[in-house]
């Protein structure tokens, strides 16, 4: 696994933080020193649990950091502007990731929302930070209808910038067997053809509420061999 991996989503609320924590959990279980960097945190006030703190709760022992946090649940550039700030710079994100990489075996950089959500007043995005890092990008996708287009657009944006997709990870799959509809089941077959790389796992919804040991076990079942898990691949999973 690469030293720095950027984690983005096809949109907001697709399970990026749980996906980031799942990758971190299996890497830590292998004895690797893991750090998680939140590129920008919005919708969280001082002292409240942000995404980095969620990862720390689910995967004790990992190093966590965030460049900045803003209280309103908006895109980082707008949230920053509303408190009179410019927002974090892409180079700031990249430099902090490099600093963490100097002391860790794996650094996961989690974005805010989708790949091209603006981080700052200059219009920089997580993609710009990934370019500076020359890091591959894991795409966390929603399993529902519409995900194929969103995943293909994200893949096109990555490749147009010379970035390597590290695969697609479904961030939240319904726990009840009757809930996944035909579109969702077909999407597991079709997502690998959207240009963002192979489907590397399917994570069950609700796993973020598990205690650390249970979370790691769920991560192992939901992630493929690329990330140290046992998920057998689309068409063979018990979903």
Wavefront OBJ file of the C-alpha trace (Angstrom):
o trace
v 0.000 0.000 0.000
v 1.209 3.482 -0.833
v 2.569 5.825 1.850
v -0.040 8.547 1.145
v -3.563 7.740 -0.021
v -6.187 10.408 -0.684
v -9.808 9.470 0.064
v -12.588 11.292 -1.745
v -16.264 10.642 -2.354
v -18.715 10.892 -5.214
v -20.562 13.377 -3.004
v -21.304 14.145 0.614
v -22.664 11.605 3.114
v -21.434 8.581 1.145
v -19.387 7.101 3.992
v -15.931 8.651 3.455
v -15.047 8.839 7.134
v -16.040 5.250 7.900
v -14.204 4.145 4.748
v -11.101 6.061 5.833
v -11.321 4.507 9.292
v -11.769 1.022 7.794
v -8.607 1.331 5.711
v -6.781 2.741 8.746
v -8.017 -0.092 10.978
v -6.693 -2.865 8.757
v -3.382 -1.100 8.210
v -2.999 -0.619 11.974
v -3.911 -4.274 12.541
v -0.960 -5.157 10.313
v 1.311 -3.215 12.638
v 1.658 -0.173 10.420
v 1.901 3.342 11.836
v -1.131 5.177 10.482
v -2.077 8.854 10.352
v -5.352 10.360 9.136
v -5.518 13.969 7.963
v -8.845 15.728 7.422
v -8.258 18.269 4.667
v -11.010 20.554 5.985
v -13.716 20.009 8.598
v -17.033 21.822 8.404
v -20.246 21.639 10.383
v -18.431 21.035 13.671
v -17.717 23.488 16.453
v -14.799 23.642 18.906
v -14.662 20.584 21.143
v -17.139 18.588 19.049
v -16.317 15.290 17.375
v -15.206 15.858 13.807
v -14.299 13.245 11.227
v -10.721 12.904 12.470
v -11.967 12.318 15.998
v -14.448 9.728 14.694
v -11.543 7.842 13.137
v -9.602 8.062 16.414
v -12.595 6.632 18.286
v -12.971 3.727 15.870
v -9.247 3.038 15.477
v -7.445 3.799 18.753
v -3.766 4.545 18.352
v -3.860 6.237 14.956
v -2.560 9.777 14.642
v -5.183 12.285 13.521
v -5.014 15.876 12.345
v -7.121 18.474 10.562
v -6.033 21.636 8.787
v -9.012 23.746 9.870
v -12.600 23.499 11.081
v -15.574 25.737 10.531
v -18.894 25.539 12.390
v -21.345 25.774 9.503
v -22.112 22.650 7.407
v -21.039 24.138 4.092
v -18.325 23.588 1.517
v -14.980 24.582 3.095
v -14.427 27.693 0.953
v -17.868 29.087 1.783
v -17.712 28.049 5.451
v -14.348 29.789 5.761
v -15.545 32.911 3.962
v -18.461 33.262 6.364
v -16.023 33.622 9.255
v -13.722 35.952 7.344
v -11.075 33.395 6.336
v -9.690 32.105 3.030
v -9.783 28.377 3.837
v -6.910 25.864 3.827
v -4.493 25.928 0.918
v -3.782 22.821 -1.151
v -0.076 23.173 -0.392
v -0.846 23.376 3.334
v -2.717 20.072 3.094
v 0.090 18.484 1.067
v 2.845 19.753 3.361
v 1.097 18.435 6.461
v 0.554 15.072 4.777
v 4.251 14.910 3.906
v 5.218 15.778 7.472
v 3.007 12.955 8.761
v 4.440 10.579 6.158
v 7.880 11.167 7.614
v 6.803 9.467 10.850
v 4.125 7.031 9.651
v 3.863 4.116 7.265
v 0.533 5.239 5.845
v -1.157 8.654 5.694
v -4.802 8.872 4.687
v -5.975 12.297 3.529
v -9.761 12.570 3.722
v -11.493 15.279 1.742
v -14.693 17.189 2.415
v -17.596 16.293 0.144
v -16.596 15.419 -3.418
v -13.287 15.728 -5.231
v -13.836 19.207 -6.676
v -15.430 20.898 -3.671
v -13.511 24.124 -3.135
v -11.216 24.288 -0.145
v -10.455 27.994 -0.296
v -11.113 31.362 -1.889
v -8.599 30.613 -4.647
v -10.734 27.695 -5.805
v -8.262 24.962 -4.914
v -9.639 21.482 -4.292
v -8.630 18.150 -2.835
v -7.553 17.194 -6.348
v -4.953 19.968 -6.259
v -3.552 18.587 -2.999
v -3.459 15.092 -4.498
v -1.520 16.422 -7.499
v 1.039 18.055 -5.200
v 1.383 14.762 -3.338
v 1.365 12.647 -6.517
v -0.885 10.360 -4.481
v -3.450 7.819 -5.684
v -7.086 8.532 -4.851
v -9.616 6.088 -3.409
v -13.182 6.907 -4.479
v -15.939 6.190 -1.948
v -19.254 5.732 -3.721
v -22.933 5.603 -2.871
v -24.474 2.286 -3.988
v -27.795 3.789 -5.084
v -29.171 4.813 -8.467
v -27.104 7.668 -9.924
v -23.782 6.482 -8.557
v -22.453 5.316 -11.933
v -22.528 8.819 -13.411
v -21.069 10.406 -10.273
v -18.289 7.829 -10.154
v -17.493 8.233 -13.854
v -17.307 12.031 -13.503
v -15.008 11.720 -10.490
v -12.795 9.293 -12.416
v -12.656 11.641 -15.400
v -11.625 14.532 -13.144
v -8.871 12.399 -11.623
v -7.465 11.174 -14.892
v -7.566 14.626 -16.506
v -5.183 15.744 -13.757
v -2.872 12.764 -14.150
v -4.027 11.200 -10.883
v -4.262 7.440 -10.399
v -7.553 6.082 -9.060
v -6.982 3.503 -6.315
v -10.365 1.857 -6.786
v -13.975 2.296 -5.751
v -15.266 1.488 -2.275
v -18.981 1.370 -1.499
v -19.263 3.316 1.736
v -22.626 2.188 3.113
v -24.505 -0.948 2.047
v -27.919 -1.711 3.633
v -27.761 -4.235 6.458
v -31.175 -5.765 5.748
v -30.890 -8.223 2.816
v -34.250 -7.133 1.375
v -33.292 -3.452 1.175
v -30.795 -3.360 -1.732
v -32.873 -2.850 -4.886
v -32.097 -4.048 -8.397
v -30.163 -0.888 -9.273
v -27.936 -1.230 -6.214
v -27.164 -4.866 -6.927
v -26.395 -4.123 -10.557
v -24.184 -1.201 -9.534
v -21.812 -3.596 -7.776
v -21.188 -5.177 -11.169
v -21.057 -1.911 -13.110
v -18.989 0.336 -10.820
v -15.624 -1.180 -11.869
v -16.334 -0.046 -15.427
v -16.663 3.634 -14.541
v -12.949 4.395 -14.789
v -12.075 4.744 -11.101
v -10.475 1.334 -10.824
v -11.746 -1.953 -9.417
v -14.377 -2.318 -6.732
v -12.259 -2.861 -3.637
v -14.939 -3.400 -1.029
v -18.476 -2.954 0.254
v -18.892 -1.620 3.804
v -22.115 -2.230 5.759
v -24.134 0.718 6.965
v -24.033 1.361 10.684
v -20.526 0.009 11.238
v -19.447 3.409 12.527
v -21.442 2.694 15.693
v -19.423 -0.439 16.492
v -16.727 -0.593 19.192
v -13.155 -0.713 17.883
v -12.753 -4.506 17.819
v -16.087 -4.983 16.087
v -15.288 -2.176 13.680
v -11.994 -3.775 12.657
v -13.737 -7.111 12.135
v -16.382 -5.447 9.951
v -13.666 -3.622 8.011
v -11.890 -6.899 7.362
v -15.072 -8.458 5.991
v -15.899 -5.390 3.905
v -12.531 -4.601 2.313
v -10.785 -6.618 -0.375
v -7.315 -8.115 -0.356
v -5.818 -4.843 -1.671
v -6.389 -3.394 1.793
v -5.835 -6.517 3.864
v -9.465 -7.641 3.988
v -11.368 -10.765 3.045
v -14.212 -9.335 0.923
v -14.392 -11.772 -2.009
v -15.551 -9.412 -4.741
v -18.804 -8.475 -6.486
v -21.191 -11.333 -7.095
v -19.660 -13.453 -4.342
v -20.329 -11.348 -1.249
v -23.117 -12.085 1.181
v -25.015 -8.793 0.747
l 1 2 3 4 5 6 7 8 9 10 11 12 13 14 15 16 17 18 19 20 21 22 23 24 25 26 27 28 29 30 31 32 33 34 35 36 37 38 39 40 41 42 43 44 45 46 47 48 49 50 51 52 53 54 55 56 57 58 59 60 61 62 63 64 65 66 67 68 69 70 71 72 73 74 75 76 77 78 79 80 81 82 83 84 85 86 87 88 89 90 91 92 93 94 95 96 97 98 99 100 101 102 103 104 105 106 107 108 109 110 111 112 113 114 115 116 117 118 119 120 121 122 123 124 125 126 127 128 129 130 131 132 133 134 135 136 137 138 139 140 141 142 143 144 145 146 147 148 149 150 151 152 153 154 155 156 157 158 159 160 161 162 163 164 165 166 167 168 169 170 171 172 173 174 175 176 177 178 179 180 181 182 183 184 185 186 187 188 189 190 191 192 193 194 195 196 197 198 199 200 201 202 203 204 205 206 207 208 209 210 211 212 213 214 215 216 217 218 219 220 221 222 223 224 225 226 227 228 229 230 231 232 233 234 235 236 237 238 239
